[in-house]
Amino acid sequence: MEMPVAQTRPVLVFDVLGTVVDQVGSLRRRLGEVAGLDEAAAADVAGRWLDHVGEQEQAVADGARPFVPSHELDHEAVSLLVAQGLLPQESADGLADASQWQRPWPDSVAGLDRLADHVTLVALSNASRRDLTGFGARAGLRWHQVLSAQDAGTYKPARAVYELAFACASSGSDTPYMVAAHAWDLRAAAAAGMRTAYVPRENGDEPRPDDAFDLYARDLADLHAQLVAGS
């Protein structure tokens, strides 16, 4: 079923890391390939790496440290893990671009392609411009516009990041949807005035019983079907 042509295209703003690409699984694979870690060690190191990056992004959002792009936070994490003896020093250079090796979820490429025919697709990510360009090209992700937290000089869940998305909406169009696998992301987007759509992914942040997002979809195909039905 095709979505009818509207005067203004709806805008879907996608979280990318964890929602469109498998951030955790991709980092584990890269640690195995570059550092030679077994599955258990790669899972442990990936968790520590992402915890560090997440903590530092929150510190930036809280105003507790100056903004630096996400690939610099990745470098910090690698240096810390080497210092802790959890990564071999000789793997540090090879892991410098680890975040550019993100693999899409199985439904992501086809799902974005289908949605792109009917809506404006915007990526809105805490990933740096450099990383978004790198893994977006490798994965074949289709976007009409790509926005990085780097453009706002802070990180989600800071309101300024979500406000970037409103500039992408045509005059007279409906309020953009934020699409994410992370309930915390959707709560912050709703507080900034966006509509919300939750798509579950492994290692995502599940909604609480008191969350009331506008759409709940099984995957991107289901999201497309719900938008068609509601148009």
DRENTORVEX-693772 format. One record per atom (N, C-alpha, C): residue in one letter; x, y, z. Coordinates in steps of 0.02 Angstrom, whole numbers, padded with zeros to 5 digits, always signed. Layout:
% residues N
aXYZ
...
This chain:
% residues 231
m+00043-00060+00000
m+00000+00000+00000
m+00044+00062+00000
e+00028+00110-00043
e+00068+00171-00048
e+00039+00226-00005
m+00084+00266+00023
m+00062+00324+00062
m+00038+00378+00014
p-00021+00407+00025
p-00045+00459-00020
p+00000+00520-00020
v+00001+00554-00078
v+00042+00614-00083
v+00010+00671-00044
a+00050+00703-00001
a+00025+00758+00039
a+00058+00822+00016
q+00029+00880+00036
q+00058+00944+00017
q+00126+00954+00049
t+00134+00930+00108
t+00199+00933+00142
t+00217+00864+00166
r+00280+00846+00157
r+00303+00780+00177
r+00312+00777+00252
p+00288+00724+00285
p+00303+00716+00356
p+00379+00710+00366
v+00402+00729+00424
v+00473+00725+00440
v+00483+00673+00495
l+00525+00623+00481
l+00544+00574+00531
l+00618+00586+00548
v+00630+00598+00612
v+00697+00612+00636
v+00721+00550+00673
f+00773+00518+00649
f+00796+00454+00676
f+00857+00462+00721
d+00852+00435+00781
d+00913+00419+00817
d+00948+00365+00774
v+01013+00365+00775
v+01050+00319+00731
v+01084+00263+00771
l+01124+00281+00820
l+01163+00231+00857
l+01116+00189+00901
g+01111+00126+00885
g+01067+00080+00923
g+00998+00073+00892
t+00976+00124+00854
t+00909+00121+00823
t+00913+00099+00751
v+00959+00129+00712
v+00968+00111+00642
v+01027+00063+00633
v+01078+00072+00675
v+01136+00027+00673
v+01145-00007+00740
d+01175-00065+00738
d+01188-00105+00799
d+01253-00081+00831
q+01248-00029+00872
q+01308+00001+00901
q+01347-00048+00944
v+01313-00083+00989
v+01347-00128+01035
v+01378-00187+00998
g+01339-00220+00957
g+01364-00277+00920
g+01420-00259+00872
s+01415-00201+00841
s+01467-00179+00794
s+01533-00166+00830
l+01529-00136+00889
l+01590-00122+00926
l+01621-00188+00951
r+01581-00235+00973
r+01607-00300+00994
r+01644-00334+00936
r+01614-00333+00877
r+01646-00364+00819
r+01713-00330+00803
r+01713-00264+00805
r+01775-00228+00789
r+01829-00243+00840
l+01811-00250+00903
l+01860-00267+00955
l+01889-00336+00943
g+01848-00382+00920
g+01872-00448+00904
g+01919-00448+00845
e+01901-00409+00793
e+01940-00408+00732
e+02008-00373+00742
v+02008-00317+00778
v+02068-00276+00784
v+02111-00297+00844
a+02079-00308+00901
a+02116-00323+00963
a+02121-00397+00978
g+02086-00439+00939
g+02089-00511+00950
g+02054-00534+01012
l+02006-00495+01038
l+01971-00515+01100
l+01920-00569+01086
d+01913-00615+01133
d+01861-00665+01126
d+01793-00633+01141
e+01740-00671+01132
e+01672-00643+01137
e+01659-00612+01205
a+01678-00646+01259
a+01664-00620+01326
a+01705-00557+01340
a+01768-00558+01321
a+01810-00499+01333
a+01787-00440+01291
a+01767-00453+01229
a+01743-00399+01186
a+01680-00368+01213
a+01635-00409+01241
a+01574-00383+01271
a+01589-00339+01331
d+01636-00361+01372
d+01655-00322+01431
d+01687-00256+01412
v+01734-00258+01365
v+01769-00197+01344
v+01721-00149+01309
a+01678-00176+01266
a+01629-00133+01231
a+01584-00098+01282
g+01563-00134+01333
g+01520-00103+01384
g+01555-00047+01420
r+01618-00058+01438
r+01657-00006+01473
r+01668+00054+01427
w+01684+00040+01365
w+01695+00093+01315
w+01632+00137+01309
l+01575+00106+01297
l+01513+00143+01286
l+01490+00178+01350
d+01504+00148+01408
d+01487+00181+01471
d+01527+00245+01478
h+01591+00243+01461
h+01633+00304+01466
h+01606+00358+01419
v+01592+00339+01357
v+01568+00388+01309
v+01501+00417+01333
g+01456+00374+01356
g+01391+00398+01379
g+01397+00445+01439
e+01441+00428+01485
e+01451+00471+01544
e+01479+00540+01524
q+01525+00540+01476
q+01555+00603+01455
q+01506+00645+01413
e+01465+00612+01373
e+01413+00649+01336
e+01364+00681+01384
q+01345+00645+01437
q+01300+00674+01487
q+01333+00732+01523
a+01398+00726+01537
a+01434+00781+01569
a+01434+00844+01525
v+01441+00834+01459
v+01437+00891+01413
v+01367+00920+01414
a+01316+00878+01410
a+01246+00901+01411
a+01230+00939+01475
d+01261+00918+01530
d+01250+00950+01595
d+01292+01013+01604
g+01336+01027+01556
g+01380+01085+01562
g+01440+01074+01607
a+01456+01010+01623
a+01510+00994+01669
a+01578+00988+01634
r+01578+00985+01566
r+01640+00985+01529
r+01627+01016+01460
p+01678+01043+01428
p+01668+01072+01362
p+01652+01018+01311
f+01620+01039+01257
f+01603+00993+01204
f+01665+00970+01166
v+01668+00905+01154
v+01715+00877+01106
v+01675+00826+01065
p+01691+00817+01000
p+01652+00771+00959
p+01661+00699+00982
s+01613+00657+00964
s+01610+00589+00990
s+01672+00548+00973
h+01704+00560+00916
h+01763+00520+00900
h+01821+00535+00947
e+01822+00595+00976
e+01872+00610+01026
e+01857+00576+01092
l+01793+00568+01108
l+01774+00530+01167
l+01792+00456+01158
d+01786+00431+01096
d+01808+00363+01082
d+01883+00356+01095
h+01922+00405+01074
h+01995+00403+01086
h+02010+00402+01161
e+01972+00441+01199
e+01980+00441+01272
e+01967+00371+01300
a+01913+00340+01275
a+01895+00273+01300
a+01949+00223+01285
v+01977+00225+01224
v+02030+00179+01205
v+02090+00189+01250
s+02110+00251+01261
s+02168+00265+01304
s+02157+00239+01375
l+02097+00248+01400
l+02080+00225+01467
l+02084+00148+01471
l+02057+00115+01421
l+02056+00042+01420
l+02126+00013+01412
v+02168+00047+01373
v+02238+00025+01367
v+02273+00033+01435
a+02261+00090+01467
a+02293+00103+01532
a+02271+00053+01585
q+02210+00027+01578
q+02184-00022+01626
q+02205-00093+01608
g+02242-00101+01554
g+02265-00167+01533
g+02211-00209+01500
l+02157-00178+01479
l+02102-00215+01448
l+02107-00217+01372
l+02149-00174+01344
l+02163-00174+01273
l+02238-00172+01262
p+02265-00209+01214
p+02336-00205+01199
p+02353-00138+01166
q+02409-00109+01185
q+02429-00045+01158
q+02431-00045+01082
e+02453-00100+01053
e+02461-00103+00980
e+02394-00101+00943
s+02339-00109+00980
s+02273-00106+00947
s+02244-00036+00945
a+02275+00011+00981
a+02245+00078+00989
a+02234+00113+00922
d+02284+00113+00879
d+02277+00147+00815
d+02223+00115+00772
g+02219+00049+00773
g+02170+00015+00733
g+02099+00025+00757
l+02091+00044+00821
l+02025+00055+00848
l+02004+00128+00845
a+02047+00171+00819
a+02033+00243+00818
a+01970+00259+00779
d+01955+00219+00728
d+01895+00232+00688
d+01841+00179+00699
a+01842+00147+00758
a+01795+00092+00770
a+01722+00112+00761
s+01705+00173+00778
s+01635+00195+00772
s+01613+00206+00701
q+01659+00203+00654
q+01640+00210+00584
q+01623+00142+00553
w+01627+00089+00593
w+01613+00021+00569
w+01548-00005+00598
q+01496+00035+00593
q+01431+00016+00619
q+01392-00025+00567
r+01362-00080+00589
r+01322-00121+00544
r+01248-00106+00556
p+01210-00097+00502
p+01138-00083+00511
p+01101-00144+00535
w+01045-00133+00569
w+01000-00188+00586
w+00972-00217+00521
p+00950-00280+00522
p+00928-00312+00459
p+00874-00275+00421
d+00830-00238+00455
d+00775-00204+00421
d+00791-00132+00404
s+00850-00107+00423
s+00862-00035+00420
s+00868-00008+00349
v+00910-00039+00307
v+00922-00011+00241
v+00858-00011+00199
a+00824-00069+00197
a+00762-00073+00159
a+00708-00029+00189
g+00705-00026+00256
g+00655+00014+00289
g+00663+00088+00274
l+00725+00113+00276
l+00737+00183+00260
l+00722+00197+00187
d+00741+00151+00144
d+00727+00161+00072
d+00652+00168+00060
r+00613+00126+00093
r+00540+00129+00083
r+00511+00193+00112
l+00532+00212+00171
l+00507+00273+00202
l+00527+00335+00163
a+00587+00334+00134
a+00614+00393+00100
a+00572+00414+00040
d+00534+00369+00012
d+00491+00386-00045
d+00432+00429-00024
h+00417+00431+00041
h+00355+00464+00064
h+00365+00516+00118
v+00421+00513+00153
v+00433+00560+00207
v+00503+00588+00201
t+00516+00642+00236
t+00584+00669+00240
t+00619+00635+00298
l+00676+00603+00283
l+00713+00566+00333
l+00773+00606+00356
v+00777+00617+00421
v+00831+00655+00450
v+00866+00612+00503
a+00931+00607+00499
a+00971+00574+00551
a+00989+00627+00603
l+00978+00611+00666
l+00996+00656+00721
l+01033+00615+00773
s+01098+00622+00775
s+01139+00575+00814
s+01189+00609+00857
n+01207+00577+00912
n+01263+00599+00953
n+01330+00585+00920
a+01330+00544+00868
a+01391+00530+00831
a+01416+00593+00796
s+01482+00599+00791
s+01511+00658+00759
s+01497+00658+00684
r+01506+00715+00652
r+01496+00719+00580
r+01540+00669+00543
r+01602+00663+00566
r+01650+00618+00534
r+01625+00546+00537
d+01603+00525+00596
d+01580+00456+00603
d+01516+00443+00565
l+01469+00491+00566
l+01406+00482+00529
l+01419+00474+00454
t+01466+00513+00428
t+01484+00506+00357
t+01515+00439+00343
g+01560+00418+00387
g+01596+00355+00377
g+01551+00294+00377
f+01512+00284+00431
f+01473+00223+00433
f+01410+00229+00391
g+01385+00289+00380
g+01327+00297+00337
g+01340+00274+00266
a+01400+00293+00241
a+01418+00273+00173
a+01430+00198+00169
r+01465+00170+00219
r+01479+00098+00219
r+01414+00057+00222
a+01367+00079+00263
a+01306+00041+00273
a+01253+00054+00219
g+01261+00107+00180
g+01212+00122+00128
g+01148+00151+00157
l+01154+00192+00208
l+01094+00222+00240
l+01070+00281+00200
r+01005+00284+00189
r+00975+00337+00148
r+00945+00391+00192
w+00972+00451+00187
w+00947+00509+00224
w+00937+00568+00177
h+00889+00611+00194
h+00882+00675+00160
h+00925+00728+00193
q+00936+00720+00257
q+00980+00766+00293
q+01010+00730+00352
v+01072+00748+00368
v+01107+00717+00424
v+01128+00772+00473
l+01106+00765+00536
l+01122+00813+00588
l+01160+00777+00644
s+01213+00808+00666
s+01253+00782+00721
s+01245+00827+00781
a+01250+00797+00841
a+01252+00837+00901
a+01308+00889+00898
q+01358+00874+00858
q+01413+00921+00847
q+01387+00988+00820
d+01332+00986+00783
d+01303+01048+00756
d+01273+01092+00811
a+01255+01061+00867
a+01227+01099+00924
a+01279+01113+00978
g+01336+01080+00974
g+01388+01091+01024
g+01371+01061+01091
t+01327+01011+01091
t+01309+00975+01152
t+01283+00906+01131
y+01258+00868+01178
y+01235+00800+01164
y+01163+00790+01188
k+01128+00745+01153
k+01064+00722+01182
k+01078+00693+01250
p+01034+00705+01298
p+00966+00731+01293
p+00959+00807+01301
a+01010+00847+01287
a+01003+00920+01291
a+00952+00943+01239
r+00910+00988+01258
r+00856+01013+01214
r+00882+01042+01149
a+00941+01074+01151
a+00968+01107+01092
a+00978+01059+01034
v+00992+00996+01048
v+01003+00947+00994
v+00937+00934+00958
y+00883+00924+00995
y+00819+00911+00963
y+00793+00972+00925
e+00810+01030+00948
e+00787+01091+00914
e+00817+01097+00844
l+00873+01063+00831
l+00901+01062+00764
l+00851+01033+00714
a+00811+00985+00737
a+00767+00949+00691
a+00710+00993+00665
f+00689+01042+00703
f+00632+01082+00683
f+00647+01124+00620
a+00710+01140+00610
a+00729+01178+00550
a+00721+01137+00486
c+00713+01071+00493
c+00706+01027+00435
c+00633+01021+00412
a+00587+01043+00453
a+00516+01036+00436
a+00494+01093+00391
s+00458+01077+00337
s+00433+01128+00292
s+00380+01170+00327
s+00373+01231+00303
s+00322+01275+00330
s+00253+01243+00323
g+00216+01239+00378
g+00149+01210+00377
g+00146+01136+00386
s+00204+01103+00391
s+00204+01030+00401
s+00189+01013+00474
d+00171+00951+00485
d+00157+00929+00553
d+00221+00925+00593
t+00213+00920+00658
t+00270+00915+00703
t+00311+00853+00686
p+00377+00858+00682
p+00418+00799+00666
p+00412+00744+00718
y+00420+00682+00696
y+00426+00625+00741
y+00500+00613+00757
m+00514+00598+00819
m+00579+00570+00838
m+00570+00495+00842
v+00612+00457+00806
v+00608+00384+00806
v+00670+00358+00841
a+00660+00316+00892
a+00718+00291+00931
a+00701+00226+00965
a+00754+00189+00981
a+00749+00128+01021
a+00763+00142+01094
h+00773+00206+01110
h+00792+00225+01178
h+00737+00270+01208
a+00704+00245+01259
a+00649+00283+01289
a+00673+00350+01317
w+00734+00352+01345
w+00759+00416+01371
w+00764+00468+01316
d+00782+00447+01255
d+00788+00491+01198
d+00720+00519+01179
l+00670+00476+01179
l+00603+00497+01161
l+00572+00542+01213
r+00586+00530+01276
r+00561+00576+01328
r+00588+00646+01318
a+00653+00650+01304
a+00684+00715+01294
a+00658+00749+01231
a+00646+00709+01178
a+00619+00737+01116
a+00548+00764+01128
a+00508+00726+01166
a+00440+00749+01181
a+00441+00814+01221
a+00488+00819+01268
a+00494+00880+01308
a+00513+00940+01265
a+00547+00926+01209
a+00567+00979+01162
a+00512+00995+01112
g+00456+00958+01115
g+00399+00973+01072
g+00390+00927+01012
m+00427+00872+01009
m+00421+00826+00952
m+00371+00771+00967
r+00343+00742+00913
r+00306+00680+00920
r+00356+00623+00925
t+00333+00565+00947
t+00381+00511+00963
t+00358+00444+00935
a+00407+00404+00915
a+00394+00336+00889
a+00448+00290+00917
y+00427+00239+00952
y+00473+00191+00983
y+00478+00129+00940
v+00540+00109+00926
v+00554+00047+00890
v+00602+00005+00932
p+00583-00054+00955
p+00626-00093+01000
p+00687-00121+00963
r+00744-00119+00996
r+00805-00150+00971
r+00841-00183+01030
e+00881-00233+01014
e+00923-00264+01064
e+00969-00211+01093
n+00978-00212+01159
n+01020-00164+01195
n+00992-00093+01196
g+00928-00086+01178
g+00896-00020+01182
g+00872-00006+01252
d+00835+00048+01259
d+00808+00069+01324
d+00732+00064+01320
e+00704+00015+01353
e+00632+00001+01346
e+00590+00054+01382
p+00530+00067+01356
p+00485+00115+01389
p+00465+00092+01459
r+00450+00141+01501
r+00421+00127+01566
r+00345+00123+01559
p+00311+00094+01609
p+00238+00090+01605
p+00204+00157+01598
d+00236+00210+01623
d+00204+00276+01620
d+00222+00315+01557
d+00262+00287+01513
d+00278+00320+01450
d+00217+00317+01403
a+00208+00369+01365
a+00152+00372+01318
a+00177+00402+01252
f+00213+00362+01214
f+00239+00385+01150
f+00183+00382+01098
d+00190+00421+01045
d+00137+00426+00995
d+00130+00362+00954
l+00186+00330+00938
l+00184+00268+00899
l+00230+00217+00932
y+00209+00154+00929
y+00250+00097+00950
y+00252+00049+00890
a+00310+00039+00861
a+00316-00004+00802
a+00362-00062+00815
r+00349-00119+00784
r+00391-00178+00793
r+00458-00169+00758
d+00458-00137+00701
d+00518-00126+00660
d+00502-00070+00611
l+00547-00057+00564
l+00536-00001+00518
l+00480-00016+00467
a+00471-00079+00450
a+00415-00096+00406
a+00349-00082+00440
d+00344-00099+00504
d+00283-00086+00542
d+00273-00010+00551
l+00326+00026+00561
l+00322+00099+00566
l+00293+00128+00502
h+00318+00105+00446
h+00292+00128+00381
h+00218+00113+00375
a+00198+00051+00394
a+00128+00031+00388
a+00084+00075+00433
q+00107+00091+00492
q+00066+00133+00537
q+00060+00204+00509
l+00113+00229+00479
l+00108+00296+00450
l+00061+00297+00391
v+00062+00244+00350
v+00015+00238+00294
v-00057+00236+00321
a-00069+00196+00371
a-00137+00189+00398
a-00162+00254+00429
g-00116+00292+00457
g-00136+00353+00492
g-00137+00415+00448
s-00117+00408+00384
s-00113+00467+00341
s-00181+00483+00309
